[in-house]
């Protein structure tokens, strides 16, 4: 399996709205915990170590100059 870089969501706007709705009323630390839990749940759905490593690297790339 390889990391998908093309849009693969059938309804990205609905996903984004549900994600934002899940954050309503949460404190900053609760929002961070929600995001961490969501990332771990989605990573478990993917289940491929190589794909996950590629996703982590792609997500971290914009911040790599700060290291």
PDB file of N, CA, C, O and CB in Angstrom:
ATOM      1  N   UNK A   1       0.848  -1.170   0.000  1.00  0.00           N
ATOM      2  CA  UNK A   1       0.000   0.000   0.000  1.00  0.00           C
ATOM      3  C   UNK A   1       0.899   1.241   0.000  1.00  0.00           C
ATOM      4  O   UNK A   1       1.939   1.265   0.658  1.00  0.00           O
ATOM      5  CB  UNK A   1      -0.968  -0.006   1.226  1.00  0.00           C
ATOM      6  N   UNK A   2       0.491   2.252  -0.734  1.00  0.00           N
ATOM      7  CA  UNK A   2       1.223   3.508  -0.747  1.00  0.00           C
ATOM      8  C   UNK A   2       0.329   4.626  -0.227  1.00  0.00           C
ATOM      9  O   UNK A   2      -0.898   4.520  -0.237  1.00  0.00           O
ATOM     10  CB  UNK A   2       1.733   3.831  -2.167  1.00  0.00           C
ATOM     11  N   UNK A   3       0.961   5.686   0.221  1.00  0.00           N
ATOM     12  CA  UNK A   3       0.217   6.826   0.742  1.00  0.00           C
ATOM     13  C   UNK A   3      -0.564   7.475  -0.395  1.00  0.00           C
ATOM     14  O   UNK A   3      -0.018   7.743  -1.465  1.00  0.00           O
ATOM     15  CB  UNK A   3       1.168   7.853   1.417  1.00  0.00           C
ATOM     16  N   UNK A   4      -1.841   7.723  -0.148  1.00  0.00           N
ATOM     17  CA  UNK A   4      -2.678   8.401  -1.132  1.00  0.00           C
ATOM     18  C   UNK A   4      -2.432   9.899  -1.028  1.00  0.00           C
ATOM     19  O   UNK A   4      -2.477  10.467   0.063  1.00  0.00           O
ATOM     20  CB  UNK A   4      -4.187   8.067  -0.917  1.00  0.00           C
ATOM     21  N   UNK A   5      -2.173  10.534  -2.156  1.00  0.00           N
ATOM     22  CA  UNK A   5      -1.961  11.975  -2.156  1.00  0.00           C
ATOM     23  C   UNK A   5      -3.073  12.721  -2.894  1.00  0.00           C
ATOM     24  O   UNK A   5      -3.143  13.949  -2.837  1.00  0.00           O
ATOM     25  CB  UNK A   5      -0.619  12.299  -2.783  1.00  0.00           C
ATOM     26  N   UNK A   6      -3.927  11.991  -3.575  1.00  0.00           N
ATOM     27  CA  UNK A   6      -5.091  12.584  -4.240  1.00  0.00           C
ATOM     28  C   UNK A   6      -6.270  12.529  -3.278  1.00  0.00           C
ATOM     29  O   UNK A   6      -6.347  11.642  -2.428  1.00  0.00           O
ATOM     30  CB  UNK A   6      -5.427  11.841  -5.583  1.00  0.00           C
ATOM     31  N   UNK A   7      -7.194  13.489  -3.419  1.00  0.00           N
ATOM     32  CA  UNK A   7      -8.379  13.510  -2.568  1.00  0.00           C
ATOM     33  C   UNK A   7      -9.099  12.168  -2.653  1.00  0.00           C
ATOM     34  O   UNK A   7      -9.389  11.681  -3.745  1.00  0.00           O
ATOM     35  CB  UNK A   7      -9.327  14.662  -2.975  1.00  0.00           C
ATOM     36  N   UNK A   8      -9.385  11.575  -1.498  1.00  0.00           N
ATOM     37  CA  UNK A   8      -9.990  10.254  -1.443  1.00  0.00           C
ATOM     38  C   UNK A   8     -11.265  10.246  -0.605  1.00  0.00           C
ATOM     39  O   UNK A   8     -11.864   9.191  -0.399  1.00  0.00           O
ATOM     40  CB  UNK A   8      -9.000   9.253  -0.885  1.00  0.00           C
ATOM     41  N   UNK A   9     -11.682  11.410  -0.123  1.00  0.00           N
ATOM     42  CA  UNK A   9     -12.900  11.501   0.674  1.00  0.00           C
ATOM     43  C   UNK A   9     -14.090  11.737  -0.236  1.00  0.00           C
ATOM     44  O   UNK A   9     -14.030  12.572  -1.139  1.00  0.00           O
ATOM     45  CB  UNK A   9     -12.790  12.624   1.724  1.00  0.00           C
ATOM     46  N   UNK A  10     -15.170  11.008  -0.005  1.00  0.00           N
ATOM     47  CA  UNK A  10     -16.362  11.201  -0.830  1.00  0.00           C
ATOM     48  C   UNK A  10     -17.027  12.534  -0.533  1.00  0.00           C
ATOM     49  O   UNK A  10     -17.577  13.171  -1.432  1.00  0.00           O
ATOM     50  CB  UNK A  10     -17.355  10.064  -0.609  1.00  0.00           C
ATOM     51  N   UNK A  11     -16.980  12.960   0.731  1.00  0.00           N
ATOM     52  CA  UNK A  11     -17.595  14.222   1.115  1.00  0.00           C
ATOM     53  C   UNK A  11     -16.693  14.929   2.125  1.00  0.00           C
ATOM     54  O   UNK A  11     -16.978  14.920   3.323  1.00  0.00           O
ATOM     55  CB  UNK A  11     -19.018  13.992   1.704  1.00  0.00           C
ATOM     56  N   UNK A  12     -15.604  15.541   1.650  1.00  0.00           N
ATOM     57  CA  UNK A  12     -14.645  16.158   2.564  1.00  0.00           C
ATOM     58  C   UNK A  12     -15.258  17.269   3.406  1.00  0.00           C
ATOM     59  O   UNK A  12     -14.882  17.442   4.565  1.00  0.00           O
ATOM     60  CB  UNK A  12     -13.479  16.706   1.787  1.00  0.00           C
ATOM     61  N   UNK A  13     -16.192  18.018   2.845  1.00  0.00           N
ATOM     62  CA  UNK A  13     -16.815  19.102   3.609  1.00  0.00           C
ATOM     63  C   UNK A  13     -17.603  18.567   4.796  1.00  0.00           C
ATOM     64  O   UNK A  13     -17.576  19.159   5.875  1.00  0.00           O
ATOM     65  CB  UNK A  13     -17.731  19.926   2.711  1.00  0.00           C
ATOM     66  N   UNK A  14     -18.302  17.456   4.608  1.00  0.00           N
ATOM     67  CA  UNK A  14     -19.064  16.851   5.705  1.00  0.00           C
ATOM     68  C   UNK A  14     -18.130  16.339   6.792  1.00  0.00           C
ATOM     69  O   UNK A  14     -18.413  16.487   7.981  1.00  0.00           O
ATOM     70  CB  UNK A  14     -19.946  15.704   5.183  1.00  0.00           C
ATOM     71  N   UNK A  15     -17.002  15.728   6.379  1.00  0.00           N
ATOM     72  CA  UNK A  15     -16.026  15.269   7.370  1.00  0.00           C
ATOM     73  C   UNK A  15     -15.482  16.443   8.171  1.00  0.00           C
ATOM     74  O   UNK A  15     -15.410  16.384   9.398  1.00  0.00           O
ATOM     75  CB  UNK A  15     -14.872  14.514   6.686  1.00  0.00           C
ATOM     76  N   UNK A  16     -15.097  17.516   7.471  1.00  0.00           N
ATOM     77  CA  UNK A  16     -14.533  18.681   8.145  1.00  0.00           C
ATOM     78  C   UNK A  16     -15.556  19.302   9.103  1.00  0.00           C
ATOM     79  O   UNK A  16     -15.209  19.694  10.217  1.00  0.00           O
ATOM     80  CB  UNK A  16     -14.067  19.724   7.111  1.00  0.00           C
ATOM     81  N   UNK A  17     -16.798  19.387   8.671  1.00  0.00           N
ATOM     82  CA  UNK A  17     -17.846  19.940   9.538  1.00  0.00           C
ATOM     83  C   UNK A  17     -18.049  19.072  10.783  1.00  0.00           C
ATOM     84  O   UNK A  17     -18.194  19.597  11.886  1.00  0.00           O
ATOM     85  CB  UNK A  17     -19.171  20.065   8.763  1.00  0.00           C
ATOM     86  N   UNK A  18     -18.060  17.762  10.612  1.00  0.00           N
ATOM     87  CA  UNK A  18     -18.212  16.857  11.760  1.00  0.00           C
ATOM     88  C   UNK A  18     -17.035  16.991  12.707  1.00  0.00           C
ATOM     89  O   UNK A  18     -17.207  16.949  13.925  1.00  0.00           O
ATOM     90  CB  UNK A  18     -18.346  15.398  11.290  1.00  0.00           C
ATOM     91  N   UNK A  19     -15.841  17.153  12.158  1.00  0.00           N
ATOM     92  CA  UNK A  19     -14.633  17.317  12.962  1.00  0.00           C
ATOM     93  C   UNK A  19     -14.708  18.612  13.766  1.00  0.00           C
ATOM     94  O   UNK A  19     -14.418  18.620  14.962  1.00  0.00           O
ATOM     95  CB  UNK A  19     -13.377  17.312  12.065  1.00  0.00           C
ATOM     96  N   UNK A  20     -15.097  19.703  13.111  1.00  0.00           N
ATOM     97  CA  UNK A  20     -15.256  20.969  13.823  1.00  0.00           C
ATOM     98  C   UNK A  20     -16.348  20.883  14.892  1.00  0.00           C
ATOM     99  O   UNK A  20     -16.179  21.390  16.001  1.00  0.00           O
ATOM    100  CB  UNK A  20     -15.580  22.089  12.836  1.00  0.00           C
ATOM    101  N   UNK A  21     -17.457  20.243  14.555  1.00  0.00           N
ATOM    102  CA  UNK A  21     -18.554  20.090  15.520  1.00  0.00           C
ATOM    103  C   UNK A  21     -18.095  19.332  16.761  1.00  0.00           C
ATOM    104  O   UNK A  21     -18.526  19.637  17.873  1.00  0.00           O
ATOM    105  CB  UNK A  21     -19.740  19.361  14.872  1.00  0.00           C
ATOM    106  N   UNK A  22     -17.229  18.353  16.572  1.00  0.00           N
ATOM    107  CA  UNK A  22     -16.739  17.563  17.701  1.00  0.00           C
ATOM    108  C   UNK A  22     -15.921  18.419  18.668  1.00  0.00           C
ATOM    109  O   UNK A  22     -15.790  18.082  19.845  1.00  0.00           O
ATOM    110  CB  UNK A  22     -15.892  16.389  17.197  1.00  0.00           C
ATOM    111  N   UNK A  23     -15.374  19.525  18.168  1.00  0.00           N
ATOM    112  CA  UNK A  23     -14.548  20.415  18.992  1.00  0.00           C
ATOM    113  C   UNK A  23     -15.355  21.479  19.727  1.00  0.00           C
ATOM    114  O   UNK A  23     -14.847  22.111  20.654  1.00  0.00           O
ATOM    115  CB  UNK A  23     -13.513  21.087  18.132  1.00  0.00           C
ATOM    116  N   UNK A  24     -16.591  21.678  19.327  1.00  0.00           N
ATOM    117  CA  UNK A  24     -17.399  22.740  19.945  1.00  0.00           C
ATOM    118  C   UNK A  24     -17.530  22.545  21.451  1.00  0.00           C
ATOM    119  O   UNK A  24     -17.887  21.468  21.928  1.00  0.00           O
ATOM    120  CB  UNK A  24     -18.790  22.787  19.308  1.00  0.00           C
ATOM    121  N   UNK A  25     -17.233  23.610  22.182  1.00  0.00           N
ATOM    122  CA  UNK A  25     -17.384  23.582  23.623  1.00  0.00           C
ATOM    123  C   UNK A  25     -16.215  22.967  24.369  1.00  0.00           C
ATOM    124  O   UNK A  25     -16.235  22.902  25.598  1.00  0.00           O
ATOM    125  CB  UNK A  25     -18.606  22.852  23.966  1.00  0.00           C
ATOM    126  N   UNK A  26     -15.202  22.517  23.654  1.00  0.00           N
ATOM    127  CA  UNK A  26     -14.052  21.893  24.312  1.00  0.00           C
ATOM    128  C   UNK A  26     -13.000  22.938  24.656  1.00  0.00           C
ATOM    129  O   UNK A  26     -12.826  23.920  23.935  1.00  0.00           O
ATOM    130  CB  UNK A  26     -13.442  20.803  23.416  1.00  0.00           C
ATOM    131  N   UNK A  27     -12.315  22.721  25.744  1.00  0.00           N
ATOM    132  CA  UNK A  27     -11.150  23.528  26.091  1.00  0.00           C
ATOM    133  C   UNK A  27     -10.010  23.148  25.149  1.00  0.00           C
ATOM    134  O   UNK A  27     -10.067  22.107  24.494  1.00  0.00           O
ATOM    135  CB  UNK A  27     -10.738  23.321  27.592  1.00  0.00           C
ATOM    136  N   UNK A  28      -8.977  23.985  25.080  1.00  0.00           N
ATOM    137  CA  UNK A  28      -7.851  23.722  24.179  1.00  0.00           C
ATOM    138  C   UNK A  28      -7.217  22.357  24.425  1.00  0.00           C
ATOM    139  O   UNK A  28      -6.902  21.641  23.474  1.00  0.00           O
ATOM    140  CB  UNK A  28      -6.800  24.806  24.332  1.00  0.00           C
ATOM    141  N   UNK A  29      -7.027  21.992  25.688  1.00  0.00           N
ATOM    142  CA  UNK A  29      -6.408  20.692  25.976  1.00  0.00           C
ATOM    143  C   UNK A  29      -7.322  19.542  25.559  1.00  0.00           C
ATOM    144  O   UNK A  29      -6.839  18.498  25.119  1.00  0.00           O
ATOM    145  CB  UNK A  29      -6.072  20.578  27.471  1.00  0.00           C
ATOM    146  N   UNK A  30      -8.629  19.722  25.694  1.00  0.00           N
ATOM    147  CA  UNK A  30      -9.577  18.694  25.259  1.00  0.00           C
ATOM    148  C   UNK A  30      -9.566  18.565  23.733  1.00  0.00           C
ATOM    149  O   UNK A  30      -9.645  17.455  23.205  1.00  0.00           O
ATOM    150  CB  UNK A  30     -11.003  19.026  25.759  1.00  0.00           C
ATOM    151  N   UNK A  31      -9.469  19.686  23.030  1.00  0.00           N
ATOM    152  CA  UNK A  31      -9.381  19.647  21.564  1.00  0.00           C
ATOM    153  C   UNK A  31      -8.123  18.909  21.118  1.00  0.00           C
ATOM    154  O   UNK A  31      -8.164  18.115  20.178  1.00  0.00           O
ATOM    155  CB  UNK A  31      -9.390  21.075  20.982  1.00  0.00           C
ATOM    156  N   UNK A  32      -7.010  19.172  21.791  1.00  0.00           N
ATOM    157  CA  UNK A  32      -5.768  18.477  21.463  1.00  0.00           C
ATOM    158  C   UNK A  32      -5.913  16.976  21.708  1.00  0.00           C
ATOM    159  O   UNK A  32      -5.435  16.166  20.913  1.00  0.00           O
ATOM    160  CB  UNK A  32      -4.597  19.044  22.289  1.00  0.00           C
ATOM    161  N   UNK A  33      -6.566  16.609  22.799  1.00  0.00           N
ATOM    162  CA  UNK A  33      -6.790  15.187  23.092  1.00  0.00           C
ATOM    163  C   UNK A  33      -7.707  14.545  22.054  1.00  0.00           C
ATOM    164  O   UNK A  33      -7.479  13.411  21.635  1.00  0.00           O
ATOM    165  CB  UNK A  33      -7.392  15.019  24.497  1.00  0.00           C
ATOM    166  N   UNK A  34      -8.745  15.275  21.640  1.00  0.00           N
ATOM    167  CA  UNK A  34      -9.647  14.754  20.610  1.00  0.00           C
ATOM    168  C   UNK A  34      -8.865  14.489  19.322  1.00  0.00           C
ATOM    169  O   UNK A  34      -9.011  13.433  18.706  1.00  0.00           O
ATOM    170  CB  UNK A  34     -10.815  15.748  20.343  1.00  0.00           C
ATOM    171  N   UNK A  35      -8.026  15.463  18.917  1.00  0.00           N
ATOM    172  CA  UNK A  35      -7.232  15.284  17.701  1.00  0.00           C
ATOM    173  C   UNK A  35      -6.288  14.100  17.821  1.00  0.00           C
ATOM    174  O   UNK A  35      -6.141  13.331  16.871  1.00  0.00           O
ATOM    175  CB  UNK A  35      -6.439  16.547  17.396  1.00  0.00           C
ATOM    176  N   UNK A  36      -5.649  13.942  18.965  1.00  0.00           N
ATOM    177  CA  UNK A  36      -4.735  12.813  19.162  1.00  0.00           C
ATOM    178  C   UNK A  36      -5.486  11.489  19.081  1.00  0.00           C
ATOM    179  O   UNK A  36      -5.014  10.540  18.456  1.00  0.00           O
ATOM    180  CB  UNK A  36      -4.014  12.930  20.516  1.00  0.00           C
ATOM    181  N   UNK A  37      -6.645  11.428  19.708  1.00  0.00           N
ATOM    182  CA  UNK A  37      -7.440  10.197  19.657  1.00  0.00           C
ATOM    183  C   UNK A  37      -7.886   9.896  18.231  1.00  0.00           C
ATOM    184  O   UNK A  37      -7.869   8.743  17.801  1.00  0.00           O
ATOM    185  CB  UNK A  37      -8.665  10.307  20.578  1.00  0.00           C
ATOM    186  N   UNK A  38      -8.287  10.943  17.493  1.00  0.00           N
ATOM    187  CA  UNK A  38      -8.711  10.757  16.106  1.00  0.00           C
ATOM    188  C   UNK A  38      -7.554  10.256  15.251  1.00  0.00           C
ATOM    189  O   UNK A  38      -7.731   9.345  14.443  1.00  0.00           O
ATOM    190  CB  UNK A  38      -9.265  12.069  15.532  1.00  0.00           C
ATOM    191  N   UNK A  39      -6.380  10.837  15.420  1.00  0.00           N
ATOM    192  CA  UNK A  39      -5.212  10.394  14.660  1.00  0.00           C
ATOM    193  C   UNK A  39      -4.926   8.916  14.932  1.00  0.00           C
ATOM    194  O   UNK A  39      -4.667   8.152  14.002  1.00  0.00           O
ATOM    195  CB  UNK A  39      -3.978  11.253  15.015  1.00  0.00           C
ATOM    196  N   UNK A  40      -4.972   8.516  16.194  1.00  0.00           N
ATOM    197  CA  UNK A  40      -4.690   7.112  16.529  1.00  0.00           C
ATOM    198  C   UNK A  40      -5.755   6.169  15.976  1.00  0.00           C
ATOM    199  O   UNK A  40      -5.433   5.075  15.513  1.00  0.00           O
ATOM    200  CB  UNK A  40      -4.590   6.941  18.044  1.00  0.00           C
ATOM    201  N   UNK A  41      -7.016   6.583  16.021  1.00  0.00           N
ATOM    202  CA  UNK A  41      -8.084   5.759  15.453  1.00  0.00           C
ATOM    203  C   UNK A  41      -7.929   5.623  13.940  1.00  0.00           C
ATOM    204  O   UNK A  41      -8.091   4.530  13.396  1.00  0.00           O
ATOM    205  CB  UNK A  41      -9.455   6.357  15.789  1.00  0.00           C
ATOM    206  N   UNK A  42      -7.622   6.711  13.267  1.00  0.00           N
ATOM    207  CA  UNK A  42      -7.434   6.657  11.814  1.00  0.00           C
ATOM    208  C   UNK A  42      -6.187   5.857  11.450  1.00  0.00           C
ATOM    209  O   UNK A  42      -6.193   5.109  10.472  1.00  0.00           O
ATOM    210  CB  UNK A  42      -7.336   8.075  11.233  1.00  0.00           C
ATOM    211  N   UNK A  43      -5.114   6.011  12.235  1.00  0.00           N
ATOM    212  CA  UNK A  43      -3.900   5.228  11.990  1.00  0.00           C
ATOM    213  C   UNK A  43      -4.189   3.738  12.118  1.00  0.00           C
ATOM    214  O   UNK A  43      -3.683   2.931  11.339  1.00  0.00           O
ATOM    215  CB  UNK A  43      -2.785   5.637  12.967  1.00  0.00           C
ATOM    216  N   UNK A  44      -4.997   3.383  13.098  1.00  0.00           N
ATOM    217  CA  UNK A  44      -5.365   1.980  13.264  1.00  0.00           C
ATOM    218  C   UNK A  44      -6.160   1.475  12.065  1.00  0.00           C
ATOM    219  O   UNK A  44      -6.015   0.317  11.673  1.00  0.00           O
ATOM    220  CB  UNK A  44      -6.173   1.790  14.548  1.00  0.00           C
ATOM    221  N   UNK A  45      -6.990   2.322  11.484  1.00  0.00           N
ATOM    222  CA  UNK A  45      -7.752   1.930  10.298  1.00  0.00           C
ATOM    223  C   UNK A  45      -6.818   1.694   9.110  1.00  0.00           C
ATOM    224  O   UNK A  45      -7.040   0.777   8.319  1.00  0.00           O
ATOM    225  CB  UNK A  45      -8.798   3.007   9.950  1.00  0.00           C
ATOM    226  N   UNK A  46      -5.780   2.513   8.982  1.00  0.00           N
ATOM    227  CA  UNK A  46      -4.814   2.359   7.891  1.00  0.00           C
ATOM    228  C   UNK A  46      -3.993   1.098   8.114  1.00  0.00           C
ATOM    229  O   UNK A  46      -3.895   0.247   7.230  1.00  0.00           O
ATOM    230  CB  UNK A  46      -3.887   3.600   7.786  1.00  0.00           C
ATOM    231  N   UNK A  47      -3.402   0.982   9.305  1.00  0.00           N
ATOM    232  CA  UNK A  47      -2.736  -0.247   9.717  1.00  0.00           C
ATOM    233  C   UNK A  47      -1.457  -0.614   8.990  1.00  0.00           C
ATOM    234  O   UNK A  47      -0.908  -1.685   9.246  1.00  0.00           O
ATOM    235  CB  UNK A  47      -3.657  -1.336   9.572  1.00  0.00           C
ATOM    236  N   UNK A  48      -0.961   0.221   8.101  1.00  0.00           N
ATOM    237  CA  UNK A  48       0.252  -0.091   7.345  1.00  0.00           C
ATOM    238  C   UNK A  48       1.372   0.816   7.845  1.00  0.00           C
ATOM    239  O   UNK A  48       1.320   2.034   7.676  1.00  0.00           O
ATOM    240  CB  UNK A  48       0.026   0.090   5.801  1.00  0.00           C
ATOM    241  N   UNK A  49       2.397   0.202   8.470  1.00  0.00           N
ATOM    242  CA  UNK A  49       3.478   0.979   9.073  1.00  0.00           C
ATOM    243  C   UNK A  49       4.181   1.898   8.084  1.00  0.00           C
ATOM    244  O   UNK A  49       4.509   3.033   8.429  1.00  0.00           O
ATOM    245  CB  UNK A  49       4.482   0.054   9.689  1.00  0.00           C
ATOM    246  N   UNK A  50       4.416   1.434   6.872  1.00  0.00           N
ATOM    247  CA  UNK A  50       5.118   2.242   5.861  1.00  0.00           C
ATOM    248  C   UNK A  50       4.268   3.455   5.470  1.00  0.00           C
ATOM    249  O   UNK A  50       4.785   4.569   5.384  1.00  0.00           O
ATOM    250  CB  UNK A  50       5.446   1.384   4.600  1.00  0.00           C
ATOM    251  N   UNK A  51       2.981   3.248   5.236  1.00  0.00           N
ATOM    252  CA  UNK A  51       2.081   4.347   4.872  1.00  0.00           C
ATOM    253  C   UNK A  51       2.017   5.357   6.012  1.00  0.00           C
ATOM    254  O   UNK A  51       2.061   6.566   5.782  1.00  0.00           O
ATOM    255  CB  UNK A  51       0.660   3.813   4.538  1.00  0.00           C
ATOM    256  N   UNK A  52       1.914   4.862   7.230  1.00  0.00           N
ATOM    257  CA  UNK A  52       1.857   5.763   8.385  1.00  0.00           C
ATOM    258  C   UNK A  52       3.145   6.570   8.518  1.00  0.00           C
ATOM    259  O   UNK A  52       3.093   7.765   8.809  1.00  0.00           O
ATOM    260  CB  UNK A  52       1.601   4.968   9.673  1.00  0.00           C
ATOM    261  N   UNK A  53       4.295   5.938   8.309  1.00  0.00           N
ATOM    262  CA  UNK A  53       5.571   6.654   8.372  1.00  0.00           C
ATOM    263  C   UNK A  53       5.630   7.726   7.278  1.00  0.00           C
ATOM    264  O   UNK A  53       6.113   8.832   7.521  1.00  0.00           O
ATOM    265  CB  UNK A  53       6.759   5.665   8.226  1.00  0.00           C
ATOM    266  N   UNK A  54       5.144   7.406   6.087  1.00  0.00           N
ATOM    267  CA  UNK A  54       5.112   8.384   5.001  1.00  0.00           C
ATOM    268  C   UNK A  54       4.187   9.545   5.340  1.00  0.00           C
ATOM    269  O   UNK A  54       4.502  10.695   5.033  1.00  0.00           O
ATOM    270  CB  UNK A  54       4.665   7.719   3.696  1.00  0.00           C
ATOM    271  N   UNK A  55       3.051   9.261   5.969  1.00  0.00           N
ATOM    272  CA  UNK A  55       2.108  10.307   6.365  1.00  0.00           C
ATOM    273  C   UNK A  55       2.708  11.214   7.440  1.00  0.00           C
ATOM    274  O   UNK A  55       2.549  12.433   7.384  1.00  0.00           O
ATOM    275  CB  UNK A  55       0.801   9.681   6.873  1.00  0.00           C
ATOM    276  N   UNK A  56       3.390  10.629   8.408  1.00  0.00           N
ATOM    277  CA  UNK A  56       4.047  11.426   9.455  1.00  0.00           C
ATOM    278  C   UNK A  56       5.093  12.338   8.820  1.00  0.00           C
ATOM    279  O   UNK A  56       5.170  13.521   9.150  1.00  0.00           O
ATOM    280  CB  UNK A  56       4.707  10.505  10.531  1.00  0.00           C
ATOM    281  N   UNK A  57       5.895  11.793   7.915  1.00  0.00           N
ATOM    282  CA  UNK A  57       6.928  12.592   7.256  1.00  0.00           C
ATOM    283  C   UNK A  57       6.306  13.723   6.432  1.00  0.00           C
ATOM    284  O   UNK A  57       6.809  14.846   6.450  1.00  0.00           O
ATOM    285  CB  UNK A  57       7.801  11.699   6.357  1.00  0.00           C
ATOM    286  N   UNK A  58       5.228  13.440   5.719  1.00  0.00           N
ATOM    287  CA  UNK A  58       4.571  14.468   4.905  1.00  0.00           C
ATOM    288  C   UNK A  58       3.961  15.557   5.783  1.00  0.00           C
ATOM    289  O   UNK A  58       4.025  16.738   5.443  1.00  0.00           O
ATOM    290  CB  UNK A  58       3.485  13.838   4.020  1.00  0.00           C
ATOM    291  N   UNK A  59       3.374  15.165   6.902  1.00  0.00           N
ATOM    292  CA  UNK A  59       2.772  16.146   7.812  1.00  0.00           C
ATOM    293  C   UNK A  59       3.840  17.005   8.486  1.00  0.00           C
ATOM    294  O   UNK A  59       3.608  18.184   8.756  1.00  0.00           O
ATOM    295  CB  UNK A  59       1.921  15.436   8.876  1.00  0.00           C
ATOM    296  N   UNK A  60       5.003  16.424   8.759  1.00  0.00           N
ATOM    297  CA  UNK A  60       6.075  17.151   9.453  1.00  0.00           C
ATOM    298  C   UNK A  60       6.918  18.010   8.518  1.00  0.00           C
ATOM    299  O   UNK A  60       7.630  18.903   8.979  1.00  0.00           O
ATOM    300  CB  UNK A  60       6.971  16.176  10.174  1.00  0.00           C
ATOM    301  N   UNK A  61       6.850  17.757   7.217  1.00  0.00           N
ATOM    302  CA  UNK A  61       7.721  18.431   6.255  1.00  0.00           C
ATOM    303  C   UNK A  61       7.704  19.963   6.365  1.00  0.00           C
ATOM    304  O   UNK A  61       8.773  20.573   6.345  1.00  0.00           O
ATOM    305  CB  UNK A  61       7.325  18.032   4.866  1.00  0.00           C
ATOM    306  N   UNK A  62       6.545  20.599   6.479  1.00  0.00           N
ATOM    307  CA  UNK A  62       6.560  22.070   6.570  1.00  0.00           C
ATOM    308  C   UNK A  62       7.278  22.605   7.819  1.00  0.00           C
ATOM    309  O   UNK A  62       7.670  23.772   7.854  1.00  0.00           O
ATOM    310  CB  UNK A  62       5.137  22.589   6.558  1.00  0.00           C
ATOM    311  N   UNK A  63       7.447  21.781   8.811  1.00  0.00           N
ATOM    312  CA  UNK A  63       8.067  22.202  10.068  1.00  0.00           C
ATOM    313  C   UNK A  63       9.521  21.760  10.174  1.00  0.00           C
ATOM    314  O   UNK A  63      10.188  22.085  11.157  1.00  0.00           O
ATOM    315  CB  UNK A  63       7.282  21.654  11.242  1.00  0.00           C
ATOM    316  N   UNK A  64      10.020  21.035   9.197  1.00  0.00           N
ATOM    317  CA  UNK A  64      11.361  20.442   9.288  1.00  0.00           C
ATOM    318  C   UNK A  64      12.459  21.491   9.330  1.00  0.00           C
ATOM    319  O   UNK A  64      13.537  21.214   9.856  1.00  0.00           O
ATOM    320  CB  UNK A  64      11.598  19.513   8.119  1.00  0.00           C
ATOM    321  N   UNK A  65      12.230  22.682   8.798  1.00  0.00           N
ATOM    322  CA  UNK A  65      13.255  23.724   8.842  1.00  0.00           C
ATOM    323  C   UNK A  65      13.488  24.246  10.254  1.00  0.00           C
ATOM    324  O   UNK A  65      14.523  24.849  10.538  1.00  0.00           O
ATOM    325  CB  UNK A  65      12.868  24.871   7.934  1.00  0.00           C
ATOM    326  N   UNK A  66      12.504  24.007  11.153  1.00  0.00           N
ATOM    327  CA  UNK A  66      12.616  24.496  12.532  1.00  0.00           C
ATOM    328  C   UNK A  66      13.482  23.583  13.396  1.00  0.00           C
ATOM    329  O   UNK A  66      13.809  23.945  14.526  1.00  0.00           O
ATOM    330  CB  UNK A  66      11.232  24.629  13.154  1.00  0.00           C
ATOM    331  N   UNK A  67      13.851  22.435  12.903  1.00  0.00           N
ATOM    332  CA  UNK A  67      14.609  21.476  13.703  1.00  0.00           C
ATOM    333  C   UNK A  67      16.084  21.706  13.604  1.00  0.00           C
ATOM    334  O   UNK A  67      16.865  20.981  14.221  1.00  0.00           O
ATOM    335  CB  UNK A  67      14.294  20.076  13.287  1.00  0.00           C
TER     336      UNK A  67
END
